[in-house]
């Protein structure tokens, strides 16, 4: 009910569609409303006290967390930057909820607030500290049982992906450790769930593509890039389900575009290591695969075909019905 209230209680509604004349009385009402604060401001001020009490005194469960975040999401969407006066309370409440019940809804709110206030220098320190605490807590709970935390991991990686693309300034904060986040994304490639691996590959590709904008991120790619390339080849070679191989070209193409010289150097050990990533492929076949990777710097479709064929070769599936279906899906 509160979510619907926040979604509909908009007194600063837009003008009539182009070409339609509004009644003089309606125009006067709209102009008067625009001079007054949104009613949601007053409602949210009172409700934050209730929400904080509920979060502190009740057992924080998924249903409570999701319901509170849905209300806040609707309110923030309507108020946009006018909710700045409540930002400290919002961040404290969200962090409290997340530490007691890590849930996708809190991460969605995190993304919304970071992107909304990305250009507000007054709030940057508080937002950076909050973002760092969300990152630290997510990694902490995930490391306890990585394979049982895939829902949170997937949502968290999606948030990181969006922040890099739309609010990369938060990756420049001293409180945020890009190295740990990069290693976290690399580890997530080992998971069997397709949506989680997709999110990890997308985050890592964006990290690589934007890393030259942030010195700490650049250093991470230079020092950890080879490890990621080897992990990608393990996925392609058979360590992971076939269904997740399709996301690996995104990472390889990002390296090819931004770190071509590094990638050339990193591919050397790959071709020389016997039995890696599969005993079914020869050194010559690996060298040809490496050559084709380096050749494709813009044509993602062709790179996907190359990766798919090599993965089938590594798994001993060339000539099978599954191989035929794989080729057909790419055509």
C-alpha positions as CSV (number, residue, x, y, z in Angstrom):
1,X,0.0,0.0,0.0
2,X,2.8,2.4,0.9
3,X,4.6,1.6,-2.4
4,X,1.5,2.5,-4.3
5,X,1.2,5.7,-2.3
6,X,4.7,6.7,-3.2
7,X,4.1,5.8,-6.8
8,X,1.0,7.8,-7.2
9,X,1.3,10.8,-4.9
10,X,3.1,13.0,-7.5
11,X,1.9,16.6,-7.4
12,X,4.6,17.7,-9.8
13,X,3.1,15.7,-12.7
14,X,4.2,16.5,-16.2
15,X,2.5,18.8,-18.7
16,X,-0.2,17.7,-21.1
17,X,0.9,15.8,-24.1
18,X,2.1,17.9,-27.0
19,X,-0.7,19.3,-29.1
20,X,-3.3,19.1,-26.3
21,X,-4.4,22.3,-24.5
22,X,-5.1,22.0,-20.8
23,X,-7.9,23.7,-19.0
24,X,-6.9,27.1,-17.4
25,X,-8.0,25.8,-14.0
26,X,-5.8,22.7,-14.4
27,X,-2.8,24.8,-15.4
28,X,-3.2,27.0,-12.4
29,X,-3.4,24.0,-10.1
30,X,-0.3,22.5,-11.6
31,X,1.6,25.8,-11.3
32,X,0.6,26.1,-7.7
33,X,1.7,22.5,-7.0
34,X,5.1,23.1,-8.6
35,X,5.8,25.8,-6.0
36,X,5.1,23.5,-3.1
37,X,7.2,20.5,-1.9
38,X,6.2,17.1,-2.9
39,X,3.9,15.5,-0.2
40,X,6.1,12.4,-0.4
41,X,8.8,14.4,1.3
42,X,6.7,14.8,4.5
43,X,5.5,11.2,4.3
44,X,9.0,9.8,3.8
45,X,10.3,11.9,6.8
46,X,7.8,10.3,9.1
47,X,8.1,6.8,7.6
48,X,11.9,6.7,7.9
49,X,11.4,6.8,11.7
50,X,9.0,3.9,11.5
51,X,11.3,2.0,9.1
52,X,14.3,2.5,11.4
53,X,12.4,1.3,14.4
54,X,11.2,-1.8,12.4
55,X,14.7,-2.6,11.3
56,X,16.1,-2.3,14.8
57,X,13.5,-4.0,16.7
58,X,12.1,-6.7,14.4
59,X,13.8,-9.7,13.1
60,X,15.0,-8.7,9.6
61,X,13.6,-11.2,7.2
62,X,13.5,-11.2,3.4
63,X,9.9,-10.1,3.2
64,X,10.5,-7.1,5.5
65,X,13.7,-6.1,3.6
66,X,12.0,-6.4,0.2
67,X,8.9,-4.4,1.3
68,X,10.9,-1.6,2.9
69,X,13.2,-1.3,-0.1
70,X,10.3,-1.3,-2.5
71,X,8.8,1.7,-0.7
72,X,12.1,3.5,-0.6
73,X,12.7,2.8,-4.3
74,X,9.3,4.3,-5.3
75,X,9.9,7.4,-3.0
76,X,13.4,8.0,-4.4
77,X,12.3,7.6,-8.0
78,X,9.7,10.3,-7.5
79,X,11.8,12.7,-5.4
80,X,15.1,12.1,-7.3
81,X,17.8,14.4,-5.8
82,X,15.2,16.1,-3.6
83,X,15.6,13.2,-1.2
84,X,19.2,14.3,-0.4
85,X,18.1,15.6,3.1
86,X,17.3,12.0,4.0
87,X,20.4,10.4,2.4
88,X,22.3,9.7,5.7
89,X,19.2,8.0,7.2
90,X,18.6,6.0,4.0
91,X,22.2,4.8,3.9
92,X,22.2,3.8,7.5
93,X,18.9,1.9,7.1
94,X,20.0,0.1,4.0
95,X,23.3,-0.9,5.5
96,X,21.5,-2.2,8.6
97,X,19.1,-4.3,6.5
98,X,21.9,-5.7,4.3
99,X,24.1,-6.8,7.2
100,X,21.1,-8.6,8.8
101,X,19.6,-9.9,5.6
102,X,21.6,-9.6,2.4
103,X,19.0,-9.2,-0.4
104,X,18.9,-8.1,-4.0
105,X,16.5,-5.3,-3.1
106,X,19.1,-3.5,-1.0
107,X,21.6,-3.8,-3.8
108,X,19.1,-2.4,-6.2
109,X,18.6,0.6,-3.9
110,X,22.4,0.9,-3.6
111,X,22.7,1.2,-7.4
112,X,19.9,3.7,-7.6
113,X,21.4,6.0,-5.0
114,X,25.0,5.9,-6.2
115,X,24.0,6.7,-9.7
116,X,21.5,9.4,-8.6
117,X,24.1,11.3,-6.5
118,X,27.2,10.5,-8.6
119,X,27.9,14.2,-9.3
120,X,27.1,15.4,-5.8
121,X,30.5,16.1,-4.3
122,X,29.1,17.0,-0.9
123,X,27.8,13.4,-0.5
124,X,30.6,11.6,-2.3
125,X,32.6,10.7,0.8
126,X,29.5,9.2,2.6
127,X,28.4,7.3,-0.5
128,X,31.9,6.0,-1.1
129,X,32.1,4.7,2.5
130,X,28.7,3.1,2.2
131,X,29.6,1.5,-1.1
132,X,32.8,0.1,0.4
133,X,30.9,-1.4,3.4
134,X,28.4,-3.0,1.0
135,X,31.3,-4.5,-1.0
136,X,33.2,-5.7,2.1
137,X,30.1,-7.3,3.6
138,X,29.1,-9.0,0.4
139,X,32.6,-10.5,-0.1
140,X,32.7,-11.6,3.6
141,X,29.4,-13.5,3.5
142,X,30.2,-15.0,0.1
143,X,33.5,-16.3,1.1
144,X,31.8,-18.4,3.9
145,X,29.9,-20.4,1.3
146,X,30.6,-19.2,-2.2
147,X,28.4,-21.7,-4.0
148,X,25.4,-21.1,-1.7
149,X,25.5,-17.3,-2.2
150,X,25.0,-17.1,-6.0
151,X,21.8,-15.0,-5.9
152,X,23.5,-12.3,-3.9
153,X,26.7,-12.6,-5.9
154,X,24.8,-12.2,-9.2
155,X,23.0,-9.1,-8.0
156,X,26.2,-7.6,-6.5
157,X,28.1,-8.2,-9.8
158,X,25.3,-6.5,-11.7
159,X,25.6,-3.5,-9.4
160,X,29.4,-3.3,-9.9
161,X,28.8,-3.5,-13.7
162,X,26.4,-0.5,-13.6
163,X,28.6,1.5,-11.2
164,X,31.6,1.2,-13.5
165,X,29.6,2.3,-16.5
166,X,27.7,5.1,-14.9
167,X,29.4,6.1,-11.7
168,X,33.1,5.0,-11.9
169,X,34.1,7.8,-9.6
170,X,33.2,5.4,-6.7
171,X,36.0,3.0,-7.8
172,X,38.4,5.9,-7.3
173,X,37.6,6.1,-3.6
174,X,40.4,5.0,-1.2
175,X,37.9,2.9,0.8
176,X,37.1,0.8,-2.3
177,X,39.6,-2.0,-3.2
178,X,39.4,-2.7,-7.0
179,X,41.8,-5.6,-6.6
180,X,39.5,-7.5,-4.3
181,X,36.5,-6.8,-6.6
182,X,38.4,-8.0,-9.6
183,X,39.4,-11.2,-7.9
184,X,35.9,-11.7,-6.7
185,X,34.6,-11.5,-10.2
186,X,37.2,-13.9,-11.5
187,X,36.3,-16.4,-8.8
188,X,32.6,-16.1,-9.8
189,X,33.5,-17.4,-13.3
190,X,33.9,-20.8,-11.5
191,X,30.3,-21.0,-10.5
192,X,27.9,-23.3,-12.5
193,X,24.9,-20.9,-12.6
194,X,24.6,-19.3,-16.0
195,X,23.1,-15.9,-14.9
196,X,25.9,-15.5,-12.3
197,X,28.7,-16.2,-14.8
198,X,27.0,-13.8,-17.2
199,X,27.1,-11.1,-14.6
200,X,30.7,-11.8,-13.7
201,X,31.8,-11.8,-17.3
202,X,30.0,-8.5,-18.0
203,X,31.5,-6.9,-14.9
204,X,35.0,-8.0,-15.7
205,X,34.7,-6.9,-19.3
206,X,33.6,-3.4,-18.2
207,X,36.3,-3.3,-15.5
208,X,38.9,-3.9,-18.3
209,X,37.3,-1.5,-20.7
210,X,37.3,1.4,-18.2
211,X,40.4,0.5,-16.2
212,X,42.7,3.1,-17.9
213,X,40.5,5.8,-16.4
214,X,41.5,4.8,-12.8
215,X,45.1,4.2,-11.9
216,X,44.3,1.5,-9.3
217,X,42.2,-0.4,-11.8
218,X,44.9,-0.1,-14.4
219,X,47.4,-1.6,-11.9
220,X,45.0,-4.4,-11.2
221,X,44.6,-5.4,-14.8
222,X,48.3,-5.3,-15.4
223,X,49.0,-7.5,-12.4
224,X,46.0,-9.8,-12.4
225,X,45.1,-10.0,-16.1
226,X,47.1,-13.1,-16.9
227,X,45.3,-15.0,-14.0
228,X,42.0,-14.0,-15.5
229,X,43.0,-15.1,-19.0
230,X,44.0,-18.5,-17.6
231,X,40.6,-18.8,-15.8
232,X,38.8,-17.9,-19.0
233,X,40.6,-20.7,-20.7
234,X,39.7,-23.1,-18.0
235,X,36.1,-22.3,-18.5
236,X,36.4,-22.8,-22.2
237,X,38.5,-26.0,-21.8
238,X,35.9,-27.9,-19.8
239,X,36.1,-26.9,-16.1
240,X,32.7,-25.3,-16.3
241,X,29.4,-26.2,-17.9
242,X,29.2,-25.7,-21.7
243,X,26.3,-23.2,-21.2
244,X,28.6,-20.5,-19.8
245,X,31.3,-20.6,-22.5
246,X,29.3,-18.1,-24.6
247,X,30.2,-15.2,-22.1
248,X,34.0,-15.7,-22.3
249,X,34.5,-13.8,-25.6
250,X,33.3,-10.6,-23.9
251,X,36.4,-10.7,-21.6
252,X,38.8,-11.7,-24.4
253,X,37.6,-8.9,-26.6
254,X,38.0,-6.4,-23.8
255,X,41.6,-7.5,-23.4
256,X,42.1,-7.4,-27.1
257,X,40.8,-3.8,-27.4
258,X,42.6,-2.3,-24.3
259,X,45.5,-4.5,-23.5
260,X,46.6,-6.1,-26.8
261,X,50.3,-6.2,-26.0
262,X,49.6,-7.7,-22.6
263,X,47.3,-10.3,-24.1
264,X,50.0,-11.3,-26.7
265,X,52.4,-11.9,-23.8
266,X,49.9,-13.8,-21.6
267,X,49.0,-16.2,-24.4
268,X,52.5,-17.5,-24.5
269,X,52.3,-19.7,-21.4
270,X,48.8,-20.9,-22.5
271,X,50.2,-22.3,-25.7
272,X,53.2,-23.9,-24.0
273,X,51.6,-25.5,-21.0
274,X,51.1,-29.2,-21.8
275,X,47.6,-30.6,-21.2
276,X,46.1,-27.1,-20.5
277,X,43.2,-26.4,-20.8
278,X,42.6,-29.9,-22.1
279,X,44.7,-32.9,-23.0
280,X,42.6,-33.3,-26.2
281,X,44.1,-30.2,-27.9
282,X,47.7,-30.0,-29.3
283,X,50.1,-27.2,-29.0
284,X,49.5,-26.3,-32.7
285,X,45.8,-26.1,-32.2
286,X,46.3,-23.8,-29.2
287,X,48.6,-21.6,-31.2
288,X,46.0,-21.3,-33.9
289,X,43.3,-20.5,-31.3
290,X,45.6,-17.8,-29.8
291,X,46.2,-16.3,-33.3
292,X,42.5,-16.2,-34.0
293,X,41.8,-14.5,-30.7
294,X,44.3,-11.8,-31.4
295,X,42.9,-11.3,-34.9
296,X,39.3,-10.5,-33.8
297,X,39.3,-7.1,-32.1
298,X,35.9,-5.9,-33.3
299,X,33.9,-8.9,-34.6
300,X,32.4,-10.4,-31.5
301,X,30.3,-12.9,-33.4
302,X,33.3,-14.4,-35.2
303,X,35.2,-14.6,-31.9
304,X,32.3,-16.4,-30.3
305,X,32.4,-19.0,-33.2
306,X,36.2,-19.4,-32.6
307,X,35.7,-19.9,-28.8
308,X,32.8,-22.3,-29.3
309,X,34.7,-24.5,-31.7
310,X,37.8,-24.6,-29.5
311,X,35.6,-25.4,-26.5
312,X,34.0,-28.3,-28.4
313,X,37.5,-29.5,-29.4
314,X,38.7,-29.4,-25.8
315,X,35.6,-31.4,-24.6
316,X,35.9,-34.0,-27.4
317,X,32.5,-33.0,-28.9
318,X,33.5,-32.1,-32.4
319,X,31.3,-34.0,-34.8
320,X,28.6,-34.7,-32.3
321,X,24.9,-33.7,-32.4
322,X,25.6,-31.1,-29.7
323,X,28.3,-29.5,-31.8
324,X,25.9,-29.2,-34.7
325,X,23.4,-27.5,-32.4
326,X,26.0,-25.2,-31.1
327,X,27.0,-24.0,-34.6
328,X,23.4,-23.6,-35.5
329,X,22.7,-21.3,-32.5
330,X,25.5,-19.0,-33.7
331,X,24.3,-18.8,-37.3
